[in-house]
Amino acid sequence: MLPIAIIQCRLGSSRLPGKGALDLLGQPLLVRVIERCRMARHLSDVVVATSDLEQDDIIASIAERAGAPVYRGSLTDARDRLLNCAQSLGAEAFIRVTADNPFVEPTLMDLMVAAKEASPDCPYVVHDLGRTVYGVASELVDTHVLAARLEDLPQDGREHVTTGLRQLAGALCLEPPSAFAAPDLSLTVDTLEQYFNVWRLMCHFGNGPDALPQIVAAFQSGDNPALTFERRR
């Protein structure tokens, strides 16, 4: 069975509240993330996991209008929320995506699925975050391993979900393809400045399958002074 992608999203954010609902060229930021995930060839579904608080009715409504299934659970225990989401859908593995990454890369998702298929007992797959554009990577998690090892994992993983999984035996850290290997470049949205920067880049490059390689090439060449880029902090 192919993994599902679970997009982790909530309305409350300390630095940029409501960012998942912010307009990004005619669609909420969350919808742009859903669109990117749907470009992956080896996913069975794209699901949004939000909290059961009333304020996140907005997130659920955005996801439903985009045709994405919604799972609602704990606000503070995101690890429990994503695990229960995967289990409720019978997913043997899931790809964790955060909703502040409108350029999350589907090619990297497909490469992780291929790595998992080649090593079925692998509990966790990620691309080397120290070599990959910040904000475009995702993580593949074996649902059964996460459930079995839940009590052994660090408590701070309840917020960050995957803390401790990379240290498990058999976990894989993949080298990113050169088209996505620009660790100094950041494409996440965590501040208003980053939001405007991503808006400008999406205006110029679009949000199609070739958008990210074009952005990376422009960043590395420095040939277009009209473009501005957020550098990883």
C-alpha positions as CSV (number, residue, x, y, z in Angstrom):
1,M,0.0,0.0,0.0
2,L,1.3,3.4,-0.9
3,P,1.9,6.0,1.9
4,I,-0.5,8.9,2.5
5,A,0.8,12.5,2.9
6,I,-0.4,14.1,6.1
7,I,-0.2,17.9,6.1
8,Q,0.1,19.2,9.6
9,C,-1.8,22.5,9.9
10,R,-3.3,24.7,12.6
11,L,-4.5,28.3,12.6
12,G,-2.6,29.4,15.7
13,S,1.0,30.3,15.1
14,S,3.1,32.4,17.5
15,R,5.0,34.2,14.7
16,L,2.5,34.4,11.9
17,P,-1.0,33.5,13.1
18,G,-3.4,32.2,10.5
19,K,-0.7,31.6,7.9
20,G,-2.4,28.4,6.5
21,A,-5.3,30.6,5.5
22,L,-3.3,33.4,4.0
23,D,-4.0,34.0,0.3
24,L,-1.1,33.0,-2.0
25,L,-2.0,34.0,-5.6
26,G,-5.7,33.3,-5.3
27,Q,-5.5,30.2,-3.1
28,P,-4.9,29.7,0.7
29,L,-1.3,28.7,1.5
30,L,-2.7,25.4,2.7
31,V,-4.2,24.7,-0.7
32,R,-0.8,25.4,-2.4
33,V,0.7,22.8,-0.2
34,I,-2.0,20.3,-1.0
35,E,-1.4,21.0,-4.7
36,R,2.3,20.3,-4.4
37,C,1.7,17.0,-2.5
38,R,-0.7,15.9,-5.2
39,M,2.1,16.1,-7.8
40,A,3.8,13.2,-6.2
41,R,3.3,10.0,-8.1
42,H,3.5,7.5,-5.3
43,L,1.0,8.6,-2.7
44,S,-2.4,7.0,-2.1
45,D,-4.0,10.2,-0.7
46,V,-3.3,13.7,0.7
47,V,-4.9,14.4,4.1
48,V,-4.9,17.4,6.4
49,A,-4.5,16.9,10.1
50,T,-5.6,19.8,12.2
51,S,-6.7,20.3,15.8
52,D,-10.2,19.8,17.2
53,L,-10.4,23.4,18.4
54,E,-13.2,25.6,17.0
55,Q,-10.7,28.1,15.6
56,D,-9.4,25.3,13.3
57,D,-12.8,24.9,11.7
58,I,-11.4,27.4,9.1
59,I,-8.5,25.0,8.3
60,A,-10.9,22.0,8.0
61,S,-13.1,24.0,5.7
62,I,-10.2,25.1,3.4
63,A,-9.1,21.4,3.2
64,E,-12.6,20.1,2.5
65,R,-13.1,22.7,-0.3
66,A,-9.9,21.5,-1.8
67,G,-11.1,17.9,-1.7
68,A,-8.7,16.7,0.9
69,P,-9.9,14.5,3.8
70,V,-9.6,16.0,7.2
71,Y,-8.6,14.4,10.5
72,R,-9.0,16.4,13.8
73,G,-7.2,15.7,17.0
74,S,-5.0,17.1,19.8
75,L,-3.7,20.6,19.4
76,T,-0.6,20.2,21.6
77,D,0.3,16.5,20.8
78,A,0.9,16.7,17.1
79,R,2.6,13.3,17.1
80,D,-0.5,11.7,18.5
81,R,-2.7,13.6,16.0
82,L,-0.7,12.3,13.0
83,L,-0.3,8.8,14.3
84,N,-4.1,8.5,14.9
85,C,-4.8,10.0,11.5
86,A,-2.6,7.4,9.8
87,Q,-4.1,4.6,11.8
88,S,-7.7,5.7,11.2
89,L,-7.0,5.5,7.4
90,G,-5.2,2.2,7.6
91,A,-2.0,3.7,6.3
92,E,1.1,1.6,6.8
93,A,3.3,4.6,6.3
94,F,2.8,8.3,6.0
95,I,4.7,11.3,4.7
96,R,4.7,14.2,7.2
97,V,4.3,17.6,5.6
98,T,4.0,21.0,7.3
99,A,1.6,23.6,6.0
100,D,4.1,26.4,6.0
101,N,6.0,25.0,3.0
102,P,4.3,26.0,-0.2
103,F,7.2,24.7,-2.3
104,V,7.4,21.2,-0.6
105,E,8.9,19.0,-3.3
106,P,6.9,16.0,-4.7
107,T,10.0,14.5,-6.3
108,L,11.6,14.1,-2.9
109,M,8.5,12.3,-1.6
110,D,8.6,9.8,-4.5
111,L,12.3,9.2,-3.8
112,M,11.5,8.4,-0.1
113,V,8.7,6.0,-1.1
114,A,11.2,4.2,-3.4
115,A,13.7,4.0,-0.6
116,K,11.1,2.5,1.7
117,E,10.0,0.0,-0.9
118,A,13.6,-1.1,-1.3
119,S,14.0,-1.4,2.5
120,P,10.5,-2.3,3.9
121,D,11.7,-2.6,7.5
122,C,13.0,1.0,7.4
123,P,11.2,3.0,10.2
124,Y,12.0,6.5,8.8
125,V,13.3,8.2,5.7
126,V,14.3,11.8,5.2
127,H,16.6,13.8,2.9
128,D,19.7,15.3,4.5
129,L,18.2,18.6,5.9
130,G,21.7,20.1,6.0
131,R,22.0,19.8,2.2
132,T,18.5,20.5,1.1
133,V,16.6,23.7,0.4
134,Y,15.0,24.7,3.7
135,G,11.3,24.2,3.6
136,V,11.0,21.7,0.7
137,A,11.7,18.4,2.4
138,S,9.3,16.1,4.1
139,E,9.6,12.9,6.2
140,L,8.4,9.3,5.7
141,V,7.3,7.5,8.8
142,D,6.4,3.8,9.3
143,T,3.1,3.9,11.2
144,H,3.6,0.6,12.9
145,V,7.1,1.5,14.2
146,L,5.9,4.9,15.5
147,A,3.1,3.2,17.4
148,A,5.3,0.5,18.8
149,R,8.1,2.9,19.9
150,L,5.9,5.8,21.0
151,E,6.8,5.5,24.7
152,D,10.5,5.3,24.0
153,L,10.6,8.5,21.9
154,P,11.5,11.9,23.5
155,Q,8.7,13.9,24.9
156,D,9.4,16.9,22.8
157,G,8.5,14.9,19.8
158,R,4.9,15.3,20.8
159,E,5.1,18.7,19.2
160,H,7.7,18.0,16.5
161,V,6.3,14.5,15.7
162,T,9.5,12.8,14.4
163,T,12.0,13.6,17.1
164,G,14.1,10.5,17.8
165,L,13.0,8.5,14.7
166,R,16.2,9.3,12.9
167,Q,18.2,7.5,15.6
168,L,16.3,4.2,15.1
169,A,18.1,1.3,13.5
170,G,17.5,1.2,9.8
171,A,16.5,4.8,9.4
172,L,17.6,6.4,6.1
173,C,19.0,9.8,5.4
174,L,19.1,10.4,1.6
175,E,21.3,12.8,-0.4
176,P,19.1,15.3,-2.2
177,P,19.3,15.5,-6.0
178,S,21.5,18.5,-7.1
179,A,18.4,20.4,-8.3
180,F,17.3,20.6,-4.6
181,A,20.7,20.9,-2.9
182,A,20.9,24.6,-1.9
183,P,20.9,24.6,1.9
184,D,21.4,28.3,2.1
185,L,18.0,29.0,0.4
186,S,14.9,29.1,2.6
187,L,11.3,28.7,1.1
188,T,9.3,28.3,4.3
189,V,6.7,30.7,5.6
190,D,7.1,31.5,9.2
191,T,7.1,35.3,9.1
192,L,5.4,38.1,7.1
193,E,8.6,38.8,5.3
194,Q,9.0,35.2,4.2
195,Y,5.3,35.2,3.1
196,F,5.9,38.2,0.8
197,N,9.1,36.6,-0.5
198,V,7.4,33.3,-1.4
199,W,4.6,35.3,-3.0
200,R,7.0,37.1,-5.3
201,L,8.8,33.8,-6.2
202,M,5.5,32.1,-7.0
203,C,4.5,35.0,-9.2
204,H,7.7,34.6,-11.2
205,F,8.1,30.8,-11.3
206,G,4.6,29.5,-10.7
207,N,3.8,26.4,-8.7
208,G,4.3,23.7,-11.2
209,P,6.6,20.6,-11.2
210,D,9.6,22.6,-12.5
211,A,9.2,25.6,-10.2
212,L,11.7,24.5,-7.5
213,P,14.6,23.6,-9.8
214,Q,14.1,27.0,-11.6
215,I,14.2,28.8,-8.2
216,V,17.3,27.0,-7.1
217,A,19.1,27.7,-10.4
218,A,18.2,31.4,-10.2
219,F,19.4,31.5,-6.6
220,Q,22.7,29.9,-7.4
221,S,23.4,31.9,-10.5
222,G,22.5,35.3,-9.1
223,D,21.8,36.5,-12.7
224,N,18.4,38.1,-12.0
225,P,18.9,41.1,-9.6
226,A,15.1,41.7,-9.7
227,L,14.6,38.5,-7.6
228,T,15.0,38.4,-3.9
229,F,15.7,35.3,-1.9
230,E,15.3,34.4,1.8
231,R,18.5,32.9,3.1
232,R,18.4,30.2,5.7
233,R,18.9,31.6,9.2
